[in-house]
């Protein structure tokens, strides 16, 4: 794959077979390992770049708007704001010109997208900072070529590259096309924390407005062709099993498509949630409640109290509690 990757980086002709080899072999590190410029020749045809897309998280348009992808699930913890802030910090972006989009499920591009354990920021910290730093350095290199100056003479501020000595400026949007041809830096320089201007600042959550005005799309809002809805009726007693059910008891519910037994109870499939939940209340079911049929809260409480009076067993012993309390 190495010679093929060299073709990609250098902008040489790369046929369809070469391209597929690169994509299928690269894995989750593909987008940060190298970049295929939009002007690459693919099957002999040259496609002009309309945006700068240095990696899977960032797209810069010619109008200077920057799109940042979030590859974690927003569940109220604020990742639609915090994760883009990490990238925006390293890129020196104008936060008001950032567009945030939810990434599709794609492990090859984004790695693990599992969300939980309060680790979205900590697990993405280095990776997202590097993604932003890569983009920034490529944009600076594009500006230095435009002005024929050294990168050391340039700085970035709110989506603009500035040549300090002459005062010349170019926006990231102006540089998007030229940046597409730059070589991806292997070890981008990250900001020192004392220079942070976005991270650590109070920022309005980017998803608040859509939740207030009702335009936010949640999982329950998804509508697919041929989509149906299902609910499961479980035994009222833990460990109980289904004996029988009367399908005719919901015959007046025209929204019901099918009812059938499953290992954990009874499944009701309907055309909408209302019909499914209504049938769940209507359906006549006979349960085999099993050995716990007469178990109630009082018996559970009594069993726990009785157990508390017995001598406990040591599961693990480590350290000296008395000594630790004295120190």
C-alpha positions as CSV (number, residue, x, y, z in Angstrom):
1,X,0.0,0.0,0.0
2,X,2.9,2.4,0.7
3,X,3.6,3.2,-3.0
4,X,-0.1,3.8,-3.6
5,X,-0.2,6.2,-0.6
6,X,2.7,8.1,-2.0
7,X,0.7,8.6,-5.2
8,X,-2.2,9.9,-3.2
9,X,-0.1,12.4,-1.3
10,X,1.8,13.6,-4.4
11,X,-1.4,14.0,-6.4
12,X,-0.3,11.5,-9.1
13,X,-2.8,9.4,-11.1
14,X,-4.4,6.8,-9.0
15,X,-6.7,4.3,-10.5
16,X,-9.8,2.8,-8.9
17,X,-8.1,-0.4,-7.8
18,X,-5.3,1.6,-6.1
19,X,-7.9,3.7,-4.3
20,X,-9.9,0.7,-3.0
21,X,-6.6,-0.8,-1.7
22,X,-5.8,2.3,0.2
23,X,-9.3,2.7,1.7
24,X,-9.8,-0.9,2.6
25,X,-6.4,-1.3,4.2
26,X,-6.1,2.0,6.1
27,X,-8.5,1.4,9.0
28,X,-9.4,4.0,11.6
29,X,-6.1,5.9,11.2
30,X,-6.7,6.6,7.5
31,X,-8.0,10.1,7.7
32,X,-5.1,11.4,9.9
33,X,-2.4,9.3,8.3
34,X,-2.5,11.1,4.9
35,X,-4.9,13.1,2.8
36,X,-6.0,12.7,-0.8
37,X,-6.4,16.2,-2.3
38,X,-9.7,16.9,-4.1
39,X,-7.6,17.6,-7.2
40,X,-6.2,14.1,-7.5
41,X,-6.5,12.5,-10.8
42,X,-8.8,9.5,-10.5
43,X,-9.0,7.5,-13.7
44,X,-7.3,10.3,-15.6
45,X,-9.9,13.0,-14.6
46,X,-9.1,16.0,-12.5
47,X,-11.7,17.2,-10.0
48,X,-11.3,20.8,-8.6
49,X,-11.6,21.2,-4.9
50,X,-14.6,23.2,-3.5
51,X,-13.7,22.6,0.1
52,X,-10.7,21.7,2.2
53,X,-11.2,18.4,4.1
54,X,-7.9,17.5,5.9
55,X,-9.5,14.7,7.9
56,X,-12.8,13.1,8.9
57,X,-13.7,15.8,11.3
58,X,-13.1,19.0,9.4
59,X,-14.4,20.7,6.2
60,X,-13.6,24.3,5.3
61,X,-15.7,25.9,2.7
62,X,-14.7,28.8,0.5
63,X,-17.2,31.1,2.3
64,X,-15.0,30.6,5.5
65,X,-17.6,28.5,7.3
66,X,-16.1,25.5,9.0
67,X,-17.9,22.2,9.5
68,X,-16.9,20.0,12.4
69,X,-18.2,16.5,12.8
70,X,-19.0,15.0,16.2
71,X,-18.6,11.2,16.3
72,X,-20.1,10.7,19.8
73,X,-23.7,10.6,20.8
74,X,-25.2,13.6,22.4
75,X,-27.2,12.5,25.5
76,X,-27.4,15.7,27.4
77,X,-23.7,15.7,28.4
78,X,-22.8,18.5,26.0
79,X,-20.4,16.7,23.5
80,X,-22.0,18.7,20.6
81,X,-20.3,21.7,22.1
82,X,-17.3,20.4,24.0
83,X,-15.7,18.3,21.2
84,X,-16.0,20.9,18.5
85,X,-14.4,23.4,20.9
86,X,-11.3,21.2,21.1
87,X,-10.8,21.3,17.3
88,X,-11.7,24.9,17.1
89,X,-9.1,25.8,19.7
90,X,-6.3,24.2,17.8
91,X,-7.4,25.7,14.5
92,X,-7.9,29.2,15.9
93,X,-11.4,29.4,14.5
94,X,-14.0,32.1,14.8
95,X,-16.5,30.1,16.9
96,X,-19.4,32.0,15.3
97,X,-18.5,30.5,11.9
98,X,-18.5,26.8,13.1
99,X,-21.2,24.5,11.8
100,X,-21.6,21.3,13.8
101,X,-22.8,18.0,12.3
102,X,-23.3,14.6,13.8
103,X,-21.1,12.0,12.2
104,X,-22.5,8.9,10.6
105,X,-21.6,5.5,12.0
106,X,-18.3,4.8,10.4
107,X,-15.6,3.0,12.5
108,X,-13.0,3.2,9.7
109,X,-13.2,7.0,9.8
110,X,-13.8,7.7,13.4
111,X,-12.7,4.7,15.4
112,X,-14.9,3.7,18.3
113,X,-18.0,5.8,18.5
114,X,-19.3,4.2,21.7
115,X,-20.5,6.9,24.1
116,X,-20.5,6.3,27.8
117,X,-18.4,6.4,31.0
118,X,-18.0,10.2,30.8
119,X,-14.9,9.7,28.6
120,X,-15.8,11.5,25.3
121,X,-13.6,14.5,26.0
122,X,-10.7,12.6,27.7
123,X,-10.6,9.9,25.0
124,X,-10.9,12.4,22.1
125,X,-8.6,15.1,23.7
126,X,-5.4,14.3,21.9
127,X,-6.9,13.0,18.7
128,X,-9.2,16.0,18.1
129,X,-6.4,18.5,19.0
130,X,-4.1,16.9,16.5
131,X,-6.9,16.9,13.9
132,X,-7.3,20.7,14.4
133,X,-3.5,21.3,14.5
134,X,-3.0,19.4,11.2
135,X,-5.6,21.6,9.5
136,X,-4.2,24.8,10.9
137,X,-0.6,24.0,9.8
138,X,-1.8,23.0,6.2
139,X,-3.6,26.4,6.0
140,X,-0.6,28.3,7.2
141,X,1.6,26.5,4.6
142,X,-0.8,27.4,1.9
143,X,-0.6,31.1,3.0
144,X,3.2,31.0,3.0
145,X,3.3,29.7,-0.5
146,X,0.9,32.5,-1.6
147,X,3.1,35.2,0.0
148,X,6.5,33.4,-0.4
149,X,7.3,33.9,3.3
150,X,8.3,31.7,6.2
151,X,5.7,30.0,8.4
152,X,7.5,31.6,11.4
153,X,6.3,35.0,10.1
154,X,2.7,34.0,10.2
155,X,0.1,33.6,12.9
156,X,-3.6,32.6,13.0
157,X,-6.6,34.3,14.6
158,X,-10.3,33.6,14.3
159,X,-10.1,31.8,11.0
160,X,-7.5,34.1,9.4
161,X,-3.8,33.6,8.6
162,X,-1.9,36.8,9.2
163,X,1.6,37.8,7.9
164,X,2.8,39.8,10.9
165,X,5.5,41.8,9.2
166,X,3.3,43.1,6.3
167,X,-0.1,42.8,7.8
168,X,-1.4,40.8,4.9
169,X,-4.4,38.5,5.7
170,X,-6.1,35.5,4.1
171,X,-9.1,33.7,5.5
172,X,-9.2,30.0,5.8
173,X,-11.9,30.0,3.1
174,X,-9.6,31.9,0.8
175,X,-6.9,29.3,1.4
176,X,-9.1,26.2,1.3
177,X,-8.3,25.3,-2.3
178,X,-4.5,25.7,-1.9
179,X,-4.5,24.0,1.4
180,X,-5.8,20.8,-0.3
181,X,-2.4,20.4,-2.0
182,X,-0.3,20.6,1.2
183,X,1.4,17.6,2.7
184,X,-0.1,16.4,5.9
185,X,2.2,17.2,8.9
186,X,3.2,14.0,10.8
187,X,3.7,15.8,14.2
188,X,1.6,18.9,14.3
189,X,2.5,21.4,17.0
190,X,-0.2,21.7,19.7
191,X,-1.0,24.9,21.5
192,X,0.2,25.5,25.0
193,X,-2.6,25.6,27.5
194,X,-1.8,29.1,28.5
195,X,-2.7,30.2,25.0
196,X,-6.2,28.7,25.0
197,X,-8.9,31.1,24.0
198,X,-11.9,28.8,23.4
199,X,-11.3,25.9,25.8
200,X,-12.1,26.9,29.3
201,X,-14.4,29.7,28.3
202,X,-18.2,29.7,29.0
203,X,-19.9,28.8,25.7
204,X,-23.6,28.5,24.9
205,X,-24.5,24.9,24.1
206,X,-24.9,24.5,20.4
207,X,-27.9,22.2,20.7
208,X,-30.0,24.4,23.0
209,X,-31.9,26.4,20.3
210,X,-33.0,23.3,18.3
211,X,-34.3,21.6,21.4
212,X,-36.2,24.8,22.4
213,X,-37.8,25.4,19.0
214,X,-38.5,21.7,18.3
215,X,-36.2,21.2,15.3
216,X,-33.8,18.8,17.1
217,X,-34.0,15.3,15.7
218,X,-34.0,12.5,18.2
219,X,-34.0,8.7,17.7
220,X,-37.7,8.7,18.1
221,X,-38.1,11.1,15.3
222,X,-36.6,8.8,12.7
223,X,-39.0,7.7,10.0
224,X,-38.1,5.0,7.5
225,X,-40.0,3.5,4.6
226,X,-41.9,0.4,5.8
227,X,-41.1,1.1,9.4
228,X,-43.2,-0.6,12.1
229,X,-43.3,-0.4,15.9
230,X,-43.1,-3.1,18.5
231,X,-43.6,-3.4,22.2
232,X,-42.9,-6.4,24.5
233,X,-45.2,-7.6,27.3
234,X,-43.2,-9.2,30.1
235,X,-44.4,-11.4,32.9
236,X,-45.5,-9.4,36.0
237,X,-43.3,-11.8,38.1
238,X,-39.6,-12.1,37.5
239,X,-38.8,-15.4,35.9
240,X,-42.4,-16.0,34.8
241,X,-43.2,-17.6,31.4
242,X,-46.0,-17.1,28.9
243,X,-48.6,-19.8,28.8
244,X,-51.1,-18.5,26.3
245,X,-52.7,-15.3,24.9
246,X,-56.0,-14.3,23.3
247,X,-55.3,-12.6,20.0
248,X,-59.0,-11.9,19.5
249,X,-59.0,-9.6,22.5
250,X,-57.3,-6.9,20.4
251,X,-59.2,-7.6,17.1
252,X,-60.8,-4.1,17.2
253,X,-57.3,-2.5,17.1
254,X,-56.7,-2.0,13.3
255,X,-53.2,-0.7,13.9
256,X,-51.9,-4.1,15.1
257,X,-50.0,-6.1,12.5
258,X,-49.0,-9.2,14.4
259,X,-48.7,-10.7,17.9
260,X,-46.4,-13.6,18.7
261,X,-44.6,-15.3,21.6
262,X,-40.9,-14.7,22.2
263,X,-38.6,-16.1,24.9
264,X,-39.0,-13.1,27.2
265,X,-42.8,-12.7,26.8
266,X,-45.1,-11.5,24.0
267,X,-44.2,-9.2,21.1
268,X,-46.8,-6.9,19.6
269,X,-46.0,-5.3,16.2
270,X,-48.1,-2.3,15.1
271,X,-48.2,0.5,12.5
272,X,-47.7,3.2,15.2
273,X,-46.8,3.5,18.9
274,X,-50.3,4.3,19.9
275,X,-51.7,1.1,18.5
276,X,-48.8,-1.0,20.0
277,X,-49.2,0.5,23.5
278,X,-53.0,0.2,23.4
279,X,-52.8,-3.4,22.4
280,X,-50.4,-4.0,25.3
281,X,-53.1,-2.9,27.7
282,X,-55.9,-4.8,25.9
283,X,-54.3,-8.2,25.3
284,X,-55.5,-11.1,27.5
285,X,-52.6,-13.2,28.7
286,X,-52.1,-16.2,30.9
287,X,-48.8,-16.4,32.7
288,X,-47.0,-19.2,34.5
289,X,-45.5,-17.1,37.3
290,X,-43.2,-19.8,38.5
291,X,-41.6,-20.2,41.9
292,X,-41.6,-16.5,42.7
293,X,-45.4,-16.1,42.3
294,X,-45.9,-15.4,46.0
295,X,-42.8,-13.4,46.6
296,X,-43.5,-9.9,47.8
297,X,-41.6,-6.9,49.2
298,X,-42.2,-8.0,52.8
299,X,-40.6,-11.4,52.2
300,X,-37.6,-9.8,50.5
301,X,-37.2,-7.4,53.4
302,X,-37.4,-10.2,55.9
303,X,-34.8,-12.3,54.0
304,X,-32.4,-9.4,53.9
305,X,-32.8,-8.6,57.6
306,X,-32.3,-12.3,58.5
307,X,-29.2,-12.4,56.3
308,X,-27.8,-9.3,58.0
309,X,-27.8,-11.1,61.4
310,X,-25.6,-13.9,60.1
311,X,-21.8,-13.8,60.1
312,X,-20.5,-12.4,56.9
313,X,-17.7,-13.9,54.8
314,X,-14.6,-12.0,53.8
315,X,-14.4,-11.6,50.1
316,X,-11.2,-9.5,50.0
317,X,-8.8,-8.3,52.6
318,X,-6.3,-5.6,51.9
319,X,-4.5,-3.1,54.0
320,X,-5.0,-2.3,57.7
321,X,-8.1,-0.2,58.4
322,X,-7.3,0.5,62.1
323,X,-3.8,1.7,61.2
324,X,-5.1,3.9,58.4
325,X,-7.7,5.6,60.6
326,X,-5.0,6.4,63.2
327,X,-2.7,8.0,60.7
